[in-house]
Amino acid sequence: MTPPNDLRDQLPGEIRQNPRFLLGLGLGLIVLGLAAVAVPLVAQLIFVAVLGVILVLVGAAKLWHGLQQPRGGAFLMGLAVSAAYLVAGLLMLVHPWSGILALTILLAAFLVVKGVLKTAAAWHLRPRAPWGWTMASGLLSLVLGLLIWLGLPGTALWAIGLLLGVDLVFTGLTMIAFYHSVRGG
C-alpha cells in the first residue's frame, strides 16, 4: 500500500469534510494561550483547581464503583486506587502550591517528550506542508520543557501558565497552517 501524497487524504473524515474545524480549533487555542500568557499565575491556579476537582470526582466514582464489587483482592486494589485519586485531588485543592510544583515537573517532562515526538513527526511529514510549522512547534516544546526543568523550583511560579500558553499559541498556529494546507491555500 503506497502512502497518499495528499495531506487531505490522511485526515479523519470529519475534518476532511469540514476543514474549518482546524481553523476554529487553531483560533481557540491561540485565544486560550494568550489568556494564559497574560495572567500565568491565575491560569496555573485555575488549572490546579480544575485538576484537583477532576481527581476528587474520579476518586469518588471509583470508590462508588468499587463498593459495588465483591470483596477480595480486586476490591482492595480498587479501594487503594480510589484513595490515591481522592488524596491527590484533595492535596491539590488544599495545597495548590505543592500541586503547582509537582505539575511543573510533569509539565517539563511532557513538553520534552512532546517536543521530541513532534520533531520526529515533522521529519516524517517532510517535504509535505506544513512540516516546517510542525518542526518549529516541536522544537519550541522541547526548548520550553528544558527551560522549565533547568529553572526549578523558581519556574514553578510562572511556568505552567506562561509556557503552556506559549505552547498553545504555537499549536494553534500549527492547526491554522494545517487548515490552509488542507484548503489548498
C-alpha positions as CSV (number, residue, x, y, z in Angstrom):
1,M,0.0,0.0,0.0
2,T,1.5,3.3,-1.1
3,P,1.2,6.3,1.2
4,P,-1.2,9.0,-0.1
5,N,0.6,12.1,-1.4
6,D,-2.2,14.5,-0.5
7,L,-2.2,15.6,3.2
8,R,-6.0,15.9,2.9
9,D,-6.3,12.1,2.3
10,Q,-4.6,11.4,5.7
11,L,-7.1,13.4,7.8
12,P,-10.1,11.9,9.5
13,G,-13.3,12.1,7.5
14,E,-14.9,14.8,9.7
15,I,-12.0,17.1,9.3
16,R,-11.7,16.4,5.6
17,Q,-15.3,17.3,5.1
18,N,-15.2,20.4,7.3
19,P,-11.6,21.7,7.4
20,R,-12.9,24.9,9.1
21,F,-12.8,22.8,12.3
22,L,-9.0,23.1,12.1
23,L,-9.3,26.9,11.8
24,G,-11.7,27.2,14.7
25,L,-9.5,24.9,16.9
26,G,-6.4,26.9,16.0
27,L,-8.0,30.2,16.8
28,G,-9.5,28.9,20.1
29,L,-6.0,27.5,21.1
30,I,-4.5,30.9,20.3
31,V,-7.0,32.8,22.5
32,L,-6.6,30.4,25.4
33,G,-2.8,30.6,25.0
34,L,-2.8,34.4,25.0
35,A,-5.0,34.5,28.2
36,A,-2.6,32.1,29.9
37,V,0.4,34.2,28.9
38,A,-1.3,37.4,30.1
39,V,-2.1,36.1,33.6
40,P,0.1,32.9,34.2
41,L,-0.4,32.7,38.0
42,V,-4.2,32.8,37.6
43,A,-4.0,30.3,34.8
44,Q,-2.0,27.8,36.8
45,L,-4.1,28.2,39.9
46,I,-7.2,27.5,37.8
47,F,-5.5,24.5,36.2
48,V,-4.5,23.0,39.5
49,A,-8.0,23.6,41.0
50,V,-9.8,22.0,38.0
51,L,-7.4,19.1,38.1
52,G,-8.0,18.7,41.8
53,V,-11.7,18.7,41.3
54,I,-11.5,16.1,38.5
55,L,-9.3,13.8,40.6
56,V,-11.7,14.0,43.5
57,L,-14.7,13.3,41.2
58,V,-12.9,10.3,39.6
59,G,-11.8,9.0,43.0
60,A,-15.4,9.3,44.3
61,A,-16.7,7.5,41.2
62,K,-14.1,4.7,41.5
63,L,-14.9,4.4,45.2
64,W,-18.6,4.1,44.5
65,H,-18.0,1.6,41.7
66,G,-15.5,-0.4,43.9
67,L,-18.1,-0.7,46.8
68,Q,-20.4,-2.4,44.3
69,Q,-17.8,-5.2,43.6
70,P,-17.5,-8.5,45.5
71,R,-14.9,-8.4,48.4
72,G,-11.5,-9.7,47.7
73,G,-8.1,-8.7,46.2
74,A,-9.6,-6.7,43.4
75,F,-11.9,-4.9,45.9
76,L,-8.9,-3.9,48.0
77,M,-7.0,-2.8,44.9
78,G,-10.0,-0.7,43.8
79,L,-10.2,1.0,47.2
80,A,-6.5,1.8,47.1
81,V,-6.7,3.3,43.6
82,S,-9.8,5.3,44.7
83,A,-7.9,6.6,47.7
84,A,-5.0,7.6,45.6
85,Y,-7.2,9.7,43.3
86,L,-9.0,11.3,46.3
87,V,-5.9,12.1,48.2
88,A,-4.1,13.6,45.1
89,G,-7.2,15.7,44.3
90,L,-7.7,16.9,47.8
91,L,-4.0,17.7,48.2
92,M,-4.1,19.8,45.0
93,L,-7.2,21.7,46.4
94,V,-5.8,22.2,49.9
95,H,-2.1,22.8,49.0
96,P,-2.2,24.3,45.5
97,W,1.4,25.5,45.6
98,S,2.7,21.9,46.1
99,G,0.4,20.8,43.3
100,I,1.8,23.5,41.1
101,L,5.4,22.4,41.8
102,A,4.5,18.7,41.1
103,L,2.7,19.7,37.9
104,T,5.6,21.9,36.8
105,I,7.9,18.9,37.0
106,L,5.3,16.9,35.0
107,L,4.9,19.7,32.5
108,A,8.6,19.9,31.9
109,A,8.8,16.2,31.2
110,F,5.6,16.3,29.0
111,L,7.0,19.2,26.9
112,V,10.3,17.5,26.4
113,V,8.7,14.2,25.2
114,K,6.1,16.1,23.1
115,G,8.9,18.1,21.5
116,V,10.8,15.0,20.6
117,L,7.8,13.3,19.1
118,K,6.6,16.4,17.2
119,T,10.0,16.9,15.8
120,A,10.1,13.3,14.6
121,A,6.6,13.7,13.1
122,A,7.7,16.8,11.3
123,W,10.7,14.9,9.9
124,H,8.3,12.2,8.7
125,L,6.0,14.8,7.1
126,R,8.9,16.5,5.2
127,P,8.6,17.8,2.5
128,R,4.8,18.0,2.6
129,A,3.2,21.1,4.1
130,P,3.2,22.2,6.9
131,W,6.2,20.2,8.1
132,G,8.1,23.4,8.9
133,W,5.4,24.6,11.3
134,T,5.3,21.2,12.9
135,M,9.1,21.2,13.3
136,A,9.0,24.7,14.8
137,S,6.3,23.7,17.2
138,G,8.2,20.5,18.2
139,L,11.4,22.3,18.8
140,L,9.6,25.0,20.8
141,S,8.1,22.4,23.0
142,L,11.4,20.8,23.6
143,V,13.2,24.1,24.5
144,L,10.3,25.1,26.8
145,G,10.4,21.8,28.6
146,L,14.2,22.1,29.1
147,L,13.9,25.7,30.3
148,I,11.3,24.7,32.9
149,W,13.4,21.7,34.1
150,L,16.6,23.7,34.5
151,G,14.9,26.5,36.4
152,L,13.2,24.5,39.1
153,P,11.9,25.3,41.7
154,G,11.7,29.0,40.7
155,T,10.0,28.3,37.4
156,A,7.0,26.8,39.3
157,L,5.8,30.3,40.0
158,W,5.1,31.1,36.3
159,A,5.9,28.1,34.1
160,I,2.5,26.3,33.9
161,G,0.6,29.4,32.9
162,L,3.2,31.2,30.7
163,L,4.9,28.4,28.9
164,L,1.8,26.3,28.4
165,G,0.2,29.4,27.0
166,V,3.0,29.9,24.5
167,D,2.8,26.3,23.5
168,L,-1.0,26.6,23.0
169,V,-0.4,29.6,20.7
170,F,2.1,27.7,18.6
171,T,-0.1,24.6,18.5
172,G,-3.0,26.9,17.4
173,L,-0.8,28.4,14.6
174,T,0.1,24.8,13.5
175,M,-3.7,24.0,13.3
176,I,-4.2,27.1,11.2
177,A,-1.3,26.0,8.9
178,F,-2.9,22.6,8.5
179,Y,-6.2,24.3,7.7
180,H,-4.5,26.3,4.9
181,S,-2.7,23.3,3.7
182,V,-5.9,21.2,3.5
183,R,-7.8,24.0,1.9
184,G,-5.1,24.2,-0.8
185,G,-4.1,27.8,0.0
